[in-house]
Amino acid sequence: MEQILDQLPIVIKSLNIGFLQTLRLFFVTLIGAFPLGLIIAFGSMSRFKPLSYLTKIIV
């Protein structure tokens, strides 16, 4: 039991580092995916047929 309590701060620190890295990755992905999603969404609703067809092929 004592070994577990000795290692607990190291484990919590590692989990904290991993959580923060996951948050960074999420926000970087969000910054790239949100504009791309808007472009594809508006392109598929476009009256300009070549753009509409292109976005429907991509999706």
N, CA, C and O atoms as a GROMACS GRO file, in nm:
protein
  236
    1MET      N    1   0.082  -0.119   0.000
    1MET     CA    2   0.000   0.000   0.000
    1MET      C    3   0.087   0.126   0.000
    1MET      O    4   0.053   0.226  -0.062
    2GLU      N    5   0.198   0.118   0.070
    2GLU     CA    6   0.288   0.233   0.079
    2GLU      C    7   0.349   0.266  -0.057
    2GLU      O    8   0.368   0.383  -0.091
    3GLN      N    9   0.380   0.161  -0.136
    3GLN     CA   10   0.435   0.184  -0.270
    3GLN      C   11   0.335   0.258  -0.359
    3GLN      O   12   0.372   0.346  -0.436
    4ILE      N   13   0.209   0.221  -0.346
    4ILE     CA   14   0.105   0.287  -0.426
    4ILE      C   15   0.096   0.435  -0.389
    4ILE      O   16   0.088   0.520  -0.477
    5LEU      N   17   0.099   0.463  -0.261
    5LEU     CA   18   0.091   0.603  -0.217
    5LEU      C   19   0.216   0.682  -0.258
    5LEU      O   20   0.207   0.802  -0.283
    6ASP      N   21   0.331   0.616  -0.265
    6ASP     CA   22   0.453   0.684  -0.309
    6ASP      C   23   0.447   0.718  -0.458
    6ASP      O   24   0.499   0.821  -0.500
    7GLN      N   25   0.385   0.631  -0.538
    7GLN     CA   26   0.379   0.650  -0.683
    7GLN      C   27   0.262   0.737  -0.727
    7GLN      O   28   0.259   0.784  -0.841
    8LEU      N   29   0.166   0.760  -0.639
    8LEU     CA   30   0.045   0.834  -0.674
    8LEU      C   31   0.074   0.974  -0.728
    8LEU      O   32   0.013   1.010  -0.829
    9PRO      N   33   0.161   1.054  -0.671
    9PRO     CA   34   0.187   1.187  -0.729
    9PRO      C   35   0.246   1.179  -0.870
    9PRO      O   36   0.216   1.263  -0.955
   10ILE      N   37   0.329   1.079  -0.895
   10ILE     CA   38   0.388   1.063  -1.028
   10ILE      C   39   0.279   1.028  -1.130
   10ILE      O   40   0.278   1.081  -1.241
   11VAL      N   41   0.189   0.939  -1.092
   11VAL     CA   42   0.081   0.898  -1.181
   11VAL      C   43  -0.012   1.015  -1.209
   11VAL      O   44  -0.052   1.036  -1.324
   12ILE      N   45  -0.048   1.090  -1.107
   12ILE     CA   46  -0.138   1.204  -1.125
   12ILE      C   47  -0.072   1.309  -1.213
   12ILE      O   48  -0.140   1.368  -1.298
   13LYS      N   49   0.056   1.334  -1.196
   13LYS     CA   50   0.127   1.431  -1.280
   13LYS      C   51   0.127   1.384  -1.425
   13LYS      O   52   0.106   1.465  -1.515
   14SER      N   53   0.151   1.257  -1.449
   14SER     CA   54   0.151   1.203  -1.584
   14SER      C   55   0.013   1.213  -1.648
   14SER      O   56   0.001   1.248  -1.765
   15LEU      N   57  -0.091   1.183  -1.572
   15LEU     CA   58  -0.227   1.195  -1.624
   15LEU      C   59  -0.261   1.340  -1.656
   15LEU      O   60  -0.329   1.368  -1.755
   16ASN      N   61  -0.215   1.432  -1.573
   16ASN     CA   62  -0.239   1.574  -1.597
   16ASN      C   63  -0.170   1.620  -1.725
   16ASN      O   64  -0.229   1.693  -1.804
   17ILE      N   65  -0.048   1.577  -1.746
   17ILE     CA   66   0.025   1.612  -1.869
   17ILE      C   67  -0.047   1.556  -1.991
   17ILE      O   68  -0.061   1.626  -2.091
   18GLY      N   69  -0.092   1.433  -1.984
   18GLY     CA   70  -0.165   1.372  -2.094
   18GLY      C   71  -0.296   1.441  -2.122
   18GLY      O   72  -0.334   1.458  -2.238
   19PHE      N   73  -0.368   1.481  -2.017
   19PHE     CA   74  -0.494   1.551  -2.034
   19PHE      C   75  -0.473   1.685  -2.102
   19PHE      O   76  -0.548   1.721  -2.193
   20LEU      N   77  -0.372   1.759  -2.059
   20LEU     CA   78  -0.344   1.890  -2.121
   20LEU      C   79  -0.302   1.874  -2.267
   20LEU      O   80  -0.339   1.956  -2.351
   21GLN      N   81  -0.225   1.771  -2.297
   21GLN     CA   82  -0.186   1.745  -2.435
   21GLN      C   83  -0.308   1.711  -2.521
   21GLN      O   84  -0.316   1.753  -2.637
   22THR      N   85  -0.401   1.636  -2.465
   22THR     CA   86  -0.524   1.603  -2.537
   22THR      C   87  -0.607   1.728  -2.563
   22THR      O   88  -0.664   1.742  -2.671
   23LEU      N   89  -0.615   1.818  -2.466
   23LEU     CA   90  -0.688   1.944  -2.487
   23LEU      C   91  -0.623   2.027  -2.597
   23LEU      O   92  -0.693   2.085  -2.680
   24ARG      N   93  -0.492   2.034  -2.599
   24ARG     CA   94  -0.422   2.109  -2.705
   24ARG      C   95  -0.453   2.050  -2.841
   24ARG      O   96  -0.483   2.123  -2.936
   25LEU      N   97  -0.446   1.920  -2.852
   25LEU     CA   98  -0.475   1.852  -2.978
   25LEU      C   99  -0.619   1.877  -3.020
   25LEU      O  100  -0.646   1.898  -3.139
   26PHE      N  101  -0.713   1.875  -2.926
   26PHE     CA  102  -0.853   1.901  -2.956
   26PHE      C  103  -0.871   2.041  -3.015
   26PHE      O  104  -0.940   2.057  -3.116
   27PHE      N  105  -0.810   2.141  -2.954
   27PHE     CA  106  -0.828   2.278  -3.002
   27PHE      C  107  -0.761   2.301  -3.136
   27PHE      O  108  -0.814   2.374  -3.219
   28VAL      N  109  -0.646   2.241  -3.159
   28VAL     CA  110  -0.581   2.253  -3.290
   28VAL      C  111  -0.668   2.189  -3.397
   28VAL      O  112  -0.683   2.244  -3.506
   29THR      N  113  -0.725   2.074  -3.367
   29THR     CA  114  -0.814   2.007  -3.462
   29THR      C  115  -0.939   2.089  -3.485
   29THR      O  116  -0.987   2.098  -3.598
   30LEU      N  117  -0.993   2.147  -3.380
   30LEU     CA  118  -1.114   2.229  -3.393
   30LEU      C  119  -1.088   2.351  -3.480
   30LEU      O  120  -1.172   2.388  -3.562
   31ILE      N  121  -0.973   2.414  -3.464
   31ILE     CA  122  -0.938   2.531  -3.545
   31ILE      C  123  -0.932   2.495  -3.693
   31ILE      O  124  -0.969   2.576  -3.778
   32GLY      N  125  -0.885   2.375  -3.724
   32GLY     CA  126  -0.879   2.333  -3.864
   32GLY      C  127  -1.010   2.279  -3.917
   32GLY      O  128  -1.044   2.303  -4.033
   33ALA      N  129  -1.085   2.207  -3.834
   33ALA     CA  130  -1.205   2.139  -3.882
   33ALA      C  131  -1.325   2.232  -3.895
   33ALA      O  132  -1.406   2.214  -3.985
   34PHE      N  133  -1.336   2.329  -3.809
   34PHE     CA  134  -1.453   2.417  -3.812
   34PHE      C  135  -1.461   2.496  -3.943
   34PHE      O  136  -1.566   2.494  -4.007
   35PRO      N  137  -1.356   2.566  -3.984
   35PRO     CA  138  -1.365   2.638  -4.112
   35PRO      C  139  -1.384   2.544  -4.232
   35PRO      O  140  -1.460   2.575  -4.324
   36LEU      N  141  -1.317   2.431  -4.229
   36LEU     CA  142  -1.332   2.336  -4.339
   36LEU      C  143  -1.476   2.284  -4.345
   36LEU      O  144  -1.531   2.270  -4.454
   37GLY      N  145  -1.536   2.257  -4.232
   37GLY     CA  146  -1.675   2.212  -4.228
   37GLY      C  147  -1.771   2.318  -4.280
   37GLY      O  148  -1.866   2.287  -4.351
   38LEU      N  149  -1.745   2.444  -4.245
   38LEU     CA  150  -1.829   2.552  -4.296
   38LEU      C  151  -1.817   2.566  -4.447
   38LEU      O  152  -1.917   2.584  -4.516
   39ILE      N  153  -1.696   2.556  -4.499
   39ILE     CA  154  -1.675   2.566  -4.644
   39ILE      C  155  -1.749   2.453  -4.715
   39ILE      O  156  -1.815   2.477  -4.816
   40ILE      N  157  -1.739   2.333  -4.664
   40ILE     CA  158  -1.807   2.219  -4.727
   40ILE      C  159  -1.958   2.234  -4.715
   40ILE      O  160  -2.030   2.204  -4.810
   41ALA      N  161  -2.006   2.278  -4.601
   41ALA     CA  162  -2.151   2.294  -4.582
   41ALA      C  163  -2.207   2.400  -4.676
   41ALA      O  164  -2.308   2.378  -4.742
   42PHE      N  165  -2.141   2.516  -4.681
   42PHE     CA  166  -2.191   2.622  -4.769
   42PHE      C  167  -2.171   2.586  -4.915
   42PHE      O  168  -2.250   2.626  -5.001
   43GLY      N  169  -2.066   2.512  -4.944
   43GLY     CA  170  -2.043   2.469  -5.082
   43GLY      C  171  -2.149   2.372  -5.130
   43GLY      O  172  -2.190   2.377  -5.246
   44SER      N  173  -2.194   2.284  -5.042
   44SER     CA  174  -2.297   2.188  -5.082
   44SER      C  175  -2.434   2.255  -5.099
   44SER      O  176  -2.518   2.203  -5.172
   45MET      N  177  -2.456   2.369  -5.032
   45MET     CA  178  -2.581   2.442  -5.047
   45MET      C  179  -2.575   2.547  -5.158
   45MET      O  180  -2.673   2.616  -5.184
   46SER      N  181  -2.461   2.558  -5.223
   46SER     CA  182  -2.440   2.661  -5.324
   46SER      C  183  -2.525   2.637  -5.448
   46SER      O  184  -2.556   2.523  -5.483
   47ARG      N  185  -2.563   2.746  -5.512
   47ARG     CA  186  -2.635   2.736  -5.639
   47ARG      C  187  -2.538   2.716  -5.755
   47ARG      O  188  -2.579   2.679  -5.865
   48PHE      N  189  -2.411   2.740  -5.731
   48PHE     CA  190  -2.307   2.720  -5.834
   48PHE      C  191  -2.283   2.569  -5.843
   48PHE      O  192  -2.219   2.510  -5.756
   49LYS      N  193  -2.336   2.508  -5.949
   49LYS     CA  194  -2.342   2.362  -5.960
   49LYS      C  195  -2.205   2.293  -5.951
   49LYS      O  196  -2.195   2.192  -5.881
   50PRO      N  197  -2.100   2.342  -6.018
   50PRO     CA  198  -1.971   2.271  -6.004
   50PRO      C  199  -1.921   2.264  -5.860
   50PRO      O  200  -1.868   2.162  -5.817
   51LEU      N  201  -1.939   2.373  -5.785
   51LEU     CA  202  -1.898   2.374  -5.645
   51LEU      C  203  -1.984   2.279  -5.562
   51LEU      O  204  -1.934   2.206  -5.476
   52SER      N  205  -2.113   2.279  -5.589
   52SER     CA  206  -2.204   2.190  -5.518
   52SER      C  207  -2.170   2.043  -5.544
   52SER      O  208  -2.166   1.963  -5.451
   53TYR      N  209  -2.145   2.009  -5.669
   53TYR     CA  210  -2.109   1.871  -5.703
   53TYR      C  211  -1.976   1.831  -5.641
   53TYR      O  212  -1.961   1.719  -5.592
   54LEU      N  213  -1.879   1.922  -5.643
   54LEU     CA  214  -1.748   1.894  -5.587
   54LEU      C  215  -1.758   1.864  -5.436
   54LEU      O  216  -1.698   1.768  -5.388
   55THR      N  217  -1.832   1.946  -5.365
   55THR     CA  218  -1.843   1.922  -5.221
   55THR      C  219  -1.922   1.794  -5.191
   55THR      O  220  -1.893   1.725  -5.093
   56LYS      N  221  -2.020   1.762  -5.273
   56LYS     CA  222  -2.094   1.638  -5.252
   56LYS      C  223  -2.006   1.516  -5.281
   56LYS      O  224  -2.021   1.412  -5.217
   57ILE      N  225  -1.916   1.528  -5.377
   57ILE     CA  226  -1.822   1.419  -5.404
   57ILE      C  227  -1.725   1.402  -5.286
   57ILE      O  228  -1.694   1.289  -5.247
   58ILE      N  229  -1.678   1.513  -5.231
   58ILE     CA  230  -1.585   1.508  -5.118
   58ILE      C  231  -1.651   1.442  -4.997
   58ILE      O  232  -1.591   1.360  -4.928
   59VAL      N  233  -1.776   1.478  -4.974
   59VAL     CA  234  -1.848   1.422  -4.859
   59VAL      C  235  -1.882   1.277  -4.888
   59VAL      O  236  -1.943   1.210  -4.805
   0.00000   0.00000   0.00000
